[in-house]
Amino acid sequence: MLEEALPLVNFDADFLFSELDSLGVTTILMMLSDEFDISLDATDATPKNLMTLDSIVTLVEKKLAEK
């Protein structure tokens, strides 16, 4: 899903956050928010949360658990 929306981003990078610009970060947050019906905002857009695909999954799981 994310690779389709951001085809120029290397989602296998060791440090995914460095691959993203502000539009990429916003796109990821919006897509995850819509797909999983969770609330994500600018405070969630940290290098820790967006470091790898695994860290993004952890963020989503955390937000789902808070619902």
TILUMFI-926097 format. One line per 4 residues: their letters; for each residue z, x, y of N, C-alpha, C. Coordinates in Angstrom, 2 decimals. Each point is the difference from the previous one (the first is absolute). Layout:
residues N
A	Z:X:Y:Z:X:Y:Z:X:Y; ...
***
This chain:
residues 67
MLEE	0.00:0.83:-1.19:0.00:-0.83:1.19:0.00:0.88:1.26; 0.90:0.98:0.04:0.08:0.85:1.18:-1.20:0.93:0.11; -0.48:0.48:-1.14:-1.16:0.89:0.01:-1.25:-0.71:0.51; -0.12:-1.29:-0.27:-1.14:-0.76:0.51:0.08:-0.16:1.51
ALPL	1.20:-0.22:0.51:0.18:-0.21:1.44:-0.10:1.30:0.79; 0.39:1.11:-0.63:0.01:1.30:0.68:-0.74:1.04:-0.87; -1.31:-0.13:-0.11:-0.76:0.85:-0.93:0.01:1.50:0.36; 0.29:0.35:1.22:-0.01:1.41:0.39:1.33:0.70:-0.24
VNFD	1.01:-0.75:-0.40:1.33:0.57:-0.24:0.12:0.47:-1.44; 0.50:1.21:-0.18:0.23:0.55:-1.33:1.38:-0.44:-0.47; 0.06:-1.06:-0.78:1.28:-0.55:-0.46:0.65:0.87:-1.08; -0.69:1.04:-0.45:0.57:0.94:-0.96:0.58:1.24:0.68
ADFL	-0.03:0.01:1.33:0.50:1.16:0.75:1.49:0.20:-0.26; 0.42:1.26:0.07:1.41:0.32:-0.19:0.87:-0.60:1.10; -0.56:-0.14:1.19:0.74:-0.58:1.12:-0.90:-1.04:0.66; 0.00:-1.19:-0.56:-0.89:-1.08:0.42:0.12:-0.30:1.49
FSEL	1.22:0.06:0.55:0.21:-0.35:1.40:-0.88:0.84:0.92; -0.24:1.25:-0.36:-0.83:0.87:0.84:-1.47:-0.42:-0.01; -0.39:-0.78:-0.98:-1.37:-0.50:-0.10:-0.24:-1.23:0.88; 1.07:-0.60:0.51:-0.09:-1.28:0.69:0.07:0.15:1.51
DSLG	-0.80:-0.80:0.69:0.15:-0.13:1.44:0.76:-1.31:0.25; 0.23:-0.34:1.24:0.79:-1.20:0.30:-0.66:-1.27:-0.54; -1.31:-0.06:0.02:-0.70:-1.17:-0.54:0.19:-0.09:-1.51; -0.03:1.14:-0.68:0.22:0.02:-1.44:1.39:-0.47:-0.37
VTTI	1.00:0.48:0.75:1.39:-0.42:-0.24:0.13:-1.50:0.22; -0.55:-0.49:1.09:0.07:-1.43:0.31:-0.71:-0.82:-1.07; -1.15:0.47:-0.45:-0.75:-0.71:-1.05:0.83:-0.10:-1.28; 0.61:1.10:-0.40:0.82:-0.01:-1.22:1.15:-0.98:0.14
LMML	0.72:0.06:1.11:1.15:-0.89:0.20:-0.43:-1.47:-0.01; -1.10:-0.30:0.66:-0.47:-1.39:0.06:-0.46:-0.49:-1.38; -0.73:0.83:-0.72:-0.50:-0.41:-1.32:1.16:-0.23:-0.97; 0.96:0.91:-0.01:1.14:-0.16:-0.91:0.84:-1.21:0.37
SDEF	0.17:-0.20:1.29:0.76:-1.16:0.47:-0.65:-1.30:-0.45; -1.31:-0.08:0.16:-0.73:-1.21:-0.40:-0.04:-0.16:-1.52; -0.28:1.07:-0.71:-0.16:-0.06:-1.45:1.30:-0.37:-0.72; 1.12:0.55:0.48:1.27:-0.19:-0.70:0.96:-0.94:0.73
DISL	-0.47:-0.58:1.11:0.81:-0.92:0.80:1.36:0.62:0.36; -0.09:1.22:0.55:1.20:0.71:0.44:-0.14:0.32:1.49; 1.11:0.28:0.62:0.00:0.33:1.42:0.04:1.52:0.16; -1.04:0.55:0.56:-0.07:1.43:0.31:-0.27:0.16:1.49
DATD	0.66:0.97:0.62:-0.23:0.24:1.42:-0.08:1.49:0.27; -0.04:0.37:1.26:-0.18:1.39:0.39:1.10:0.91:-0.55; 1.19:-0.52:-0.19:1.09:0.83:-0.51:-0.23:0.40:-1.46; -0.87:-0.70:-0.69:-0.33:0.33:-1.38:-1.10:1.06:-0.10
ATPK	-0.65:0.29:1.11:-1.12:0.94:0.02:0.49:1.43:0.17; 0.79:0.46:-0.94:0.54:1.35:0.07:-0.74:0.91:-0.98; 0.00:1.30:0.26:-0.62:0.92:-0.96:0.62:-0.13:-1.39; 1.29:-0.25:-0.07:0.66:-0.16:-1.30:-0.56:-1.19:-0.77
NLMT	-0.20:-1.13:0.69:-0.50:-1.21:-0.66:-1.48:0.07:-0.34; -0.73:0.81:0.73:-1.45:0.07:-0.19:-0.45:1.39:-0.49; 0.89:0.73:-0.65:-0.32:1.35:-0.45:-0.99:-0.01:-1.15; 0.18:-0.90:-0.97:-0.87:-0.08:-1.17:-0.15:-1.46:-0.39
LDSI	-0.88:-0.27:-0.94:-0.11:-1.38:-0.50:1.32:-0.44:-0.64; 0.68:0.91:-0.67:1.29:-0.34:-0.61:1.03:-0.41:1.05; 0.01:0.68:1.14:0.96:-0.36:1.04:-0.35:-1.35:0.63; -1.28:-0.31:0.05:-0.42:-1.32:0.50:0.46:-1.08:-0.98
VTLV	-0.16:0.24:-1.28:0.47:-0.94:-1.03:1.51:-0.21:0.13; 0.74:1.07:0.20:1.45:-0.08:0.16:0.35:-0.85:1.22; -0.72:0.18:1.09:0.22:-0.80:1.21:-0.21:-1.48:-0.30; -1.10:-0.32:-0.66:-0.30:-1.40:-0.33:1.08:-0.58:-0.92
EKKL	0.39:0.76:-1.00:1.03:-0.48:-0.92:1.33:-0.26:0.72; 0.34:0.89:0.93:1.22:-0.17:0.79:-0.07:-1.29:0.83; -1.12:-0.21:0.66:-0.17:-1.19:0.83:0.00:-1.28:-0.85; -0.60:0.06:-1.18:0.01:-1.17:-0.89:1.42:-0.31:-0.46
AEK	0.80:1.02:-0.25:1.38:-0.19:-0.44:0.86:-0.60:1.10; -0.37:0.27:1.27:0.75:-0.53:1.14:-0.30:-1.47:0.28; -1.06:-0.52:-0.59:-0.40:-1.40:0.28:1.02:-0.98:-0.54
***
